[in-house]
């Protein structure tokens, strides 16, 4: 999915970041459990979570982080209401690749 992040431009949000990491209990059981308990999202709900993030990302301010040598980094902390009707804070981390200039999601997790 390509999403527009105000002030940064188009960003790549790969479903694999959710299905292979954040929502996958075999890869990271703590992240997966946090998403399931806080928002009701499981691995089969990756597309729904992506749409939720895309719909709300520009309601929140991006905070730039130090360049780690690979490109411009920033985070966006947002509140999302999940499929279970509960609301939780979700941190998204992004990088604009130094060479390609492509912005992509690097991490997503429920923040307590």
C-alpha positions in Angstrom: 0.0 0.0 0.0 1.2 3.5 -0.8 0.1 6.2 1.7 0.7 9.9 1.7 2.4 11.3 4.8 1.9 15.1 5.1 5.2 16.9 4.9 7.1 13.8 3.7 5.3 12.5 0.6 4.4 9.0 -0.5 5.4 6.1 1.7 5.5 2.4 1.2 3.6 0.4 3.8 4.2 -3.3 3.1 1.6 -5.8 4.4 4.6 -8.1 5.1 5.6 -5.8 7.9 2.4 -6.9 9.6 2.0 -10.5 8.4 5.6 -11.5 8.9 6.4 -9.4 12.0 4.0 -7.2 14.0 0.9 -9.5 13.8 2.7 -12.8 13.5 2.8 -14.6 16.9 5.5 -17.0 15.5 7.8 -14.1 14.8 7.1 -11.7 17.7 4.6 -13.1 20.1 4.7 -10.0 22.3 3.8 -7.5 19.5 1.2 -9.9 18.1 -0.4 -10.3 21.6 -0.4 -6.5 22.1 -2.2 -5.9 18.8 -4.7 -8.6 19.6 -5.5 -7.5 23.1 -5.4 -3.8 22.6 -7.1 -3.5 19.2 -8.4 -6.9 18.3 -6.1 -7.3 15.2 -4.6 -10.6 14.3 -2.6 -11.7 11.3 -5.6 -12.1 9.1 -6.5 -8.4 9.8 -3.3 -6.9 8.3 -5.1 -5.1 5.5 -7.7 -3.7 7.9 -4.9 -2.4 10.2 -3.1 -0.9 7.2 -6.2 1.0 6.2 -6.7 2.2 9.7 -3.2 3.6 9.9 -3.5 5.2 6.5 -6.8 6.8 7.4 -5.4 8.5 10.5 -1.7 9.0 10.0 -2.0 12.6 9.0 -4.0 13.5 12.1 -0.7 13.2 14.1 2.6 15.0 14.0 5.8 13.3 12.7 8.8 13.5 15.0 12.1 13.3 13.3 14.8 11.1 14.7 18.6 11.2 14.2 19.8 9.9 10.9 21.5 6.5 11.5 23.5 6.6 8.3 20.8 5.0 6.2 18.4 7.9 5.7 16.0 10.4 7.3 14.0 8.7 10.1 10.8 9.8 11.7 8.1 8.4 14.0 4.4 9.0 14.2 2.5 8.1 17.4 -1.2 7.8 16.8 -4.3 6.7 18.6 -6.3 4.1 16.7 -9.6 2.4 17.4 -9.4 -1.2 16.6 -11.9 -3.8 15.3 -12.7 -4.6 18.9 -13.8 -1.0 19.5 -11.0 -0.3 21.9 -8.5 2.6 21.4 -4.7 2.3 21.9 -1.6 4.2 21.0 0.3 2.8 18.0 3.8 3.9 17.1 4.9 3.8 13.5 8.5 4.3 12.5 9.6 5.3 9.0 12.8 5.9 7.0 13.5 7.8 3.8 16.2 5.7 2.2 19.4 7.7 1.7 20.0 6.4 -1.8 16.6 5.7 -3.3 14.7 8.4 -1.4 11.8 5.9 -0.9 10.0 6.3 2.4 9.0 3.0 4.0 7.7 1.7 7.3 10.4 0.2 9.5 8.4 -0.7 12.6 4.9 -0.6 14.1 3.8 -1.6 17.6 1.3 -0.9 20.3 2.7 1.6 22.8 1.7 1.2 26.4 
